[in-house]
Amino acid sequence: MVEFSRRALLGAAGATAAAAAVGSTAACSGNAGGATGGDYDMPTYQPAPELDVEPYYATETPGMLDVYTEYPKTYFKSVDREPGSGGKVTCFQLTWGDPSKPLDENPYWQELNERIGASYEPQFVPQPVFYEKFATMLASGEVPDLVFMDDQKAVSLQGIRDGAFADLSEVFSGDNILKWPNLAARKEEIWKASLKDGRIYQVPSVGAALTNIPTMRTDLVDQTSIGRAPKDADELFTMLKEVSALGSGPGGQQVYGLNRYDPFPGTAAMFHRLFKVGPEWQLDGNGDLVHLIQTENYKAMLEWLARAWAEGIFDPVSMTPTATDIISGAAIRYDAVWGATSATGLPQWEADLPGATYDFFDMPGFDGSAQLAVRNIPYGKSTCVSAAVAEDEDRLTEVLNVLDYFCAPFGSEESLFLNSGQEGRHFDFDEHGIPIPNPEYATELGVQYVGVPGDSGGYQVHPSALPWVDSFVSAMESLAQNSIDRPLTGLESASQTFITKGAQLKQSWTDFENGVITGRESIDGLQSFVDNYMAQGGTQVRDEYAQALKDASE
């Protein structure tokens, strides 16, 4: 099975072979969970009702979603059951902003309780301290009924391994899941990818395979000798350097080729695509599992980024942890798809800076061939149910009823209420049928987020972003056509070493990478860093994942 060579840079033919190899490996791993569990069936898939609008663009490309430019005209009811008995349902919940207003001051929260028939009591935890508090919560032994789960984090996997959460395999087996129609609106591949030791411990969200896309400042790149479509890494470098040489753009704004760099999987992923670095763990030409830091592609990427930093392509504050520190403009940025295509995306960016113009950017491959993107795991964040809840069948049913409500798909009455609130107070529909939020009562919302959104209904392009829809479709199709799956999808919990040492390994990787890019470290130290990384746990992680892949293929 041939994938990525650690000794040679990939060409177009190699990328094609790699995609085939990774795809077949991922398929094997997807079948492992049911076989390991052995005494239950994968949950039956029951798709959500179709929207009452046609897509602007329909696709069959793996990794791509249909594109919509219209919002539903009518909303269907996704839950047809009596509200709960009025009991309490607790939740350990991530929040990115300020917590919602207290229950007694919050009409939205009060109506939510009425709709679900329960007293919903979330514990809000800010994102910067979430994983620290998560560990503390587990150590206390007092696990709330519903717990926000990011199973790409070692501490979260440890909670599953330690038995803090309920095994829902038999509860959801086969047609059993049809008791909860919104939970059932998950394809088998999503459940398989989220299995832990072959069992269902979490309810995964419905995630898109590709959620981020580069955008460019056309007013800046049009002034360069390269223009909007650099053919390879060298031409991209020239384009970015010439933008930095401009010094300023519209309104006197300072401009650079690049003004943000976050470690993988942040904006670094954009350069992984450029240099076809591939998945974090991948198979080399001998069929051996290697980490991407061991590949020549990764080394070439670091050398390119270090040269870009040294030659002034980056804003000097590009690595700041505080987003508001960055006030410069950039030729290329890396954006969430739904943000860029919303009313506050490209249309608003242009309105905020008269003279600036934006478009989507189709990243080339470093060698003149196509880029290589790695698809997300087929789900986003998840929610786990406390093991204590599962000790009482009636109590478990009531908690899952609440979770089923929270999983309502786009286009449903429940999803509209969950995400937009009460019409006339929290939002009003505009002439396009789009719910427009009322900022006066925005602090009442947010109480309901538990990390299990249902089907998004595809990529939504706001009517104000229609001038960019064809460019968006073209860039996303190119991205999807040159994307591959990861070999280890669904096997993240197979490495106990990753669970215990993953955070430390990731931090050492980030520190070294940032050091090389900014010149604090030399690229000549890469092999020494790799040796240390592997000695400090990387070798054990690799061996455990390699065994999991072997077991999955048998």
N, C-alpha and C positions, 0 to 999 in steps of 0.2 A: 504494500500500500504506500504510494508515494505522496508526500505532501511538501513541506518546505525544507530546503537544504540549509544547513547551518553554515555551509562553506561557500555558497555561491548565491549571488543576487538573483532574484526571480526575473524571468522574462515572461512574455505573454503566454507562451506555451506552458511554462511551468505553473503559472497561475491557474490555467485551465485544468491541468492535472490535479493541482492542489484542491481546487473546488470539488472535483469529483471524489477525491479521497476523503476530505472532511465530511462531505455529505453522507457518504456511506457509513463512516464511523459514527456520526451523530445518530443515524437511524438505528444502529446496533445498540447504542446506549439508551435510546428511547424505549427499546423493548425490554431492557433489563429489569425495570422496576416491577412490572407485573409478574415476571418470572420469579423475582426474588421474593415478593410477597406471597404469591402462590395460592392464597385462599380468598381472593376477592377479584372482582372484575373492574376494569377501568370504568369510571362513571359514564353513563350514557350521555351523549351529546345531544342537546336540544337547542337549536339556534334561536336567538332572540327574534321576535317579529321583525319583518322587513320595514324599512323606513318608507314613508309615502312620497319620497322624492327619488329621482333617478340620478346616478352619479354623472358628473361632468366627464369623468374619465374612468373607465373600467379596465382592470388589468388582471392578468393571470401570472405575472412575473413573481416568483418566490421572493418574499421580503417586501414587496410593494403592496400598498393598499389602494382601494378605489379613492378617487378624489371627488369631493362634493363642493359645490358652490352655493347650494341652497340648503336651508334648514327645514326641519319637518314642519308641515302645515298643521298636522294633528299629532297628538301624543297618545300612545297606547298605555294601557294599564298592565304592568308586568307582574303584579302580585295580586292574587285573588284568594285571600284568606282573611279570617277574622284577626283583629289585632291581638297582641299577647294579653296575658292575664294581669299585667300591671306590675310584675316583679322588677327587680333591679338588674341591669346589665352593665357591668363595668368594662372599661377599656383602657389600655395603655397606648397612648396615641402620640404620634409625632406631629409637631407643628412647626412651620417655617416662619410664621409671623407671631403677632400677639394673640393670646388666647381669646376665644369668644367671650362675650359678655356673660355674666353669671345667669343661671337658669331663671331666677326671679325677675331679671331685667331683660329677658331675651324671648320675645314672642316666637322666633324661629325655633329655638330649642324646645319651647313648650309645645308647639305644633308637632315637632318631630316625635316627641314622647307620645302624643296622642295617636299619631299615625302608626307607630310601631307597637303601641300598647305596652310600653315598658318605661321605666325610669332609667334613662340612659345617662351613665355617670362616667365620662371619660377623664383620665388623668393626662393633662397636656404636658408634653415634654419638648422643649425647644431643640431644634436640630443640632446645634453645636454640642450639646451635652447628652444627646439621646442615647448613644451607645454606652456611655458611662452609667447613666441611670438605668439602662436596660440590664446591665450586669448587676447593679445593686438590687434591682427588683427581683431578679432570679435568685440571688443569694439570700434574700429575705424569706423566700418560700411562699410569699403572698402574691400569687400570680393572678392578675385580673382575668375576667371571662374571655375577653378578646385582646389580643396583643399584636401590635403592628410588627411585621417581620420583614427584615431585609436579609435574605439568606445568602447574600454575597459577603456578609460580614461574619468573621469567625465567632464573635460572641453570640450571634444569633444561632448559628449552627450548634454551638455548645448547649444552648437551651433545649434544642430539639433532642440532642444526644443524651442529655441528662434526664429526660422524661418529664419536663415541665409542661409539655403540651400534649393534647389528646391525639391518639391515633384514630383517624377518621376513615380508614380504609373500608371497613365493613359498612359503616354508616352511609357512605357514598357509593358503595359497590353497585354497578349496573344501574338498573332502573330506580334504585333507592333514592338516588339524587334528584329524581323528578319531583320529589316533594318540595324541592327548592328550585324553581324554574330558572331563576337568575344565576344560581350557582351552576346549574346544568348547562348554561350557555358558554361552556369552555370546551374547546376541542381536546381530543385525547392527547394530542402532542403537548398541550399546555400542562395537563395533569402529569404526564410521564416525565416531562422536563423538571417538574417540581418535586418529584418523589425523593424521599430520604430513606436510604436503606430499603428501597423497594416499597415504601409505605407512604400513605397520604397523611401528612402532619400539618399541612397548611392549605389555605384556600388562596390560590394565586390570582392576581389580577390578569386581565386580558391585555397583553402588551404588544406593541408594534415591533417588528423586527428591526426597523430603522427609524430612529427618532430625532436624529440631529443632522443638519445639513450646513455646509459652508455658504455664506453670503459674501458679496463683494461690494465695494464702493466703486461704482462705475465712473463716477466723476473723477476719481483718482486714477484708476487703472487705465482709463482712456487717454491719460496724459503720458503713458509710458510707451516705450518702443515695442512692448510685447502685446499690450491690449488685454482683452478679456479672456483669452483662451490659450494660456501657456501650454506647450506640448509636453513638457517634462520638468524635472526638478530644477534644472539649470535655468530654464526660461522663467519659471515661477520665482526663483531667487532674484533674477534680474528685475522682474516686474516689481517685487516687493521692495527691493533696494531703491529703485527709481521713485517709488512712492515716498519712502522715507526722505529722499533727497529733496522732495518738494517743500518740506518744512511745514507748510500750512495749507489748509484748504479753505472752503467757504466759511465766512465769518471769522477768519483768522485762527481757526482751530488747528492746534498742533496735530500732525498726522504722521503715522508710521506704517510700515508694511504690516506689522503685527503688533497688537497691544495687549494680548492676554495669552498666558500659558499656564494650563493646569495639568497636573500629572494624569496619566491614563487612569480611568477612562474619560477624562475631561477633554480639553481642547487638544491634548496630545493625540487623541484618536484620529484627528484630522491628518496628522503627519504620519501616523501608522498606515492610513489609507494610501497616502502619497508614496511611501516606501514599501508598501505591500508587506508589512511586518507580520500580519496574520494574528491568530488567536494567542492568548497569553501562554497556553500550553498547546503544543502542536507536534505533529509527527514529522520527523526528518526523512531524508531519502532512504534511510535504512529501516524505517518503521519504528524508530525509537522516539519516545516522548521527550521533548526539549522545551525549555522556557524561551520565550521570545528574546530575552536578553542575551541568549546564546547564539543568535543568528547574525549573519553578516548584514542582513537588511536593517536590523536594529542599530548596529554600529554605524552604518552609513547614514541613518536618520540622525543620530546624535551628532555626527560630524557636521552634517548640513545645518542643524539647528545651532550648534556652537558657532559656526562661521556666520550665521545670520545674526546672532547676538553680538558677536565681535564687530560686525560691519554696520551696526546701527539699525538693523531692520526691526528689532523689537523696541518698544517703549521700555525705558529702564525700570518701570514699575510693573512690568507685565506679570510678575509672579506674586504680586501682592495678594494676601488673603482677603483684603477689603475691597470689594468691587468699586466702591465710590472713589477710590484712589485713582482710578483710571478715567481720565477726562479727555484723552486724545482720541482721534479717529484712526481707523485702520483699514487697509486695503481689503483684508480678508478677516472674517470672524466666523465663529462656529456657534450655530443657534439651534435651539429646539424647534422642530418643525412647526408645532402648533403655535409657538410664539411668533415665528417669522410670518406665518400666513394669517395671523389674526389682525384685527383692527389696530392693535397696538404694535404690530410688527412693521414690515417694510413701509406701509402707508404713513404710519406715525413717525417713523425714523426720518423720512423725508420732510414731513411737516415740521419736525422739531429743529431741523437744520437746513434752512433754505439754501439751495444750491447743491446739496448732497443728493446723490441718486444711488439706488441700490438694485441689485439683482441676485439671483441664485448663481452659485459657482460650481461648475463641474470639475472636480479635482482630477488632474491627470495622474498617471503612474510616473514614478521617478525616471523610468527608462524610455518613456515615450509610448508605452502601452497603456492599458486601462488601469485605473486604481484598483485596490483590493480592500473591500470593507468587510468587517466581521459583524454578522447579525447579532442582535441582542438575544439573550435567552427569550423564549416565547411568552414570557410573562414579566411583569414589573414587580412591585412590592406585593406582599402577601399579608394575610392575617391568620394567626394561630388561635386555637381555642384551648383554654386552660384544661389540663388533665383532670382537675377537680370537677369541672363542669360535667365531664363525660361520665362521672360516677352516678349521675341521676339522668335517666333517659328523658324524662319530661323537661327537665331543666336544659339539657342539651338541645332538644328540639326548639325550645323557646329562644335560646341564644342563636341557633342557626337560622331561625326565622328572621331575627333582627339582622343578622349578617346578610341573608338573602335580600332583604330590603335595600341594604347599603350597596349591593352589587347590581342594582338596576341598570340596564343598558341605556345608552344614548337613544333618545327618541321616546323614552317612556315618561309617564307622568311623575313617577318616583324620582327618576334621574333629574328631571327638570327641577323638582322641589329641592333635592339634595344639593344640587350645584348652584341653583339660582335663588332659591328661597320662595317667598310669598309674592305673587304678582301684585303690583300696586304699592308694595312696601320695599321689598328688596330688589325688584326689577320691574321693567315694563318691556313689552315687545316693541321693536322698531318696525319700520315699513317693510323690512325683509323677513319679519318673523323671528328675529334674533333677540334673545333676552338681554337687555341692557341693564347692568347693575346700577343700583342707587348707592353711591358712596356713603351717604349719610348713615346707612344701617349696615355697612359692610362688616363691622365688628361683631355682628350677631351670627354671621356665618362661620363655617370652618369647624364647628363642633362635631360634624358627622364623619370627618375623614378617617377611615380605618385602613386605607391602602388596598382596597379591593374593587376599584372601578370596573364596570362591565365593559362591553364592547363599545369602542369609541365611535363606531360608525364610519371609519375610514379617515382620511385626511380631510379636514375641513378648511376651505379657503374662504375667508370673509369676503363679502361683496366688494369692499373697498380695496381688497388685494387682487381683484380680478385681472388688472393689467399684467400681473406676474404669473397667472395660473399656468399658461403654456410653458413658461420658463421653468416653473416649479415641477411640472409633470416631466419635462425633459431631464432635468437634473436628478430627480428622484428615480426615474426609470433607469438612468445610467448607473446610479448608485446601486440599485437593486440587482441589475443585471451583472454587476461585478462584485457581488457579495456572497459570502459563504457562511456556513454554520460552524460552531465550535465543536471540537471532538468531545469536550467534557460536559456538554449540556446535560443537566440532570444528574451529574456525578459529583457536584461540589462537596457534598458531605462525606464522600468516600475517603477523604484524607483527614485523619485525626490530627496529623501534624499541622495541616493548614488551619484547622479549628483553633489550635493552641498557639501557633506561631505566625499565622497569616498576617496579622496586623503589624507585627514587628518587621517581617520580611518586606511588606509593602512600604513601610516607612523608610527602610534602608535603601530600597530601590528609588523611591522619590528623592531622597537626599542626594544620592549619587547622581541621578539624572539631572536634577536642577543644578548641581555643582558643575557638571560637565558643560551644560548649556551656557551657564554664566561665566565660565572660565575659572571657577574656584577649584575644579578638578580637571585632570587631564584625561583625554580619551585613551591615552596609553595605559590608564589604570583600569580599563574595562575588564580585562581578563582576570585581574586580581579581585575586582569586585564580584564578578560572576563566581569565582572560586569560593569566596567568602559566603556569598548568598547561598550557594548550594550546600556548603559545609554547615551553615547555621540553620538548616532545615529544608532547603530547597530540594536536596537529594531525596530526603524522606517523603516530601510531598510528591515528587515525581514518581517514586517507586509505588506509592499507594495509589496514585491515579492510574499508573500503568497497569497495576493489578486489576483495578476496577474496569478499565477498558478491556482487558483480557477476559475477565469474568462476563462482561456484557456481551462479548462476541461469541460466547460458547452456548 
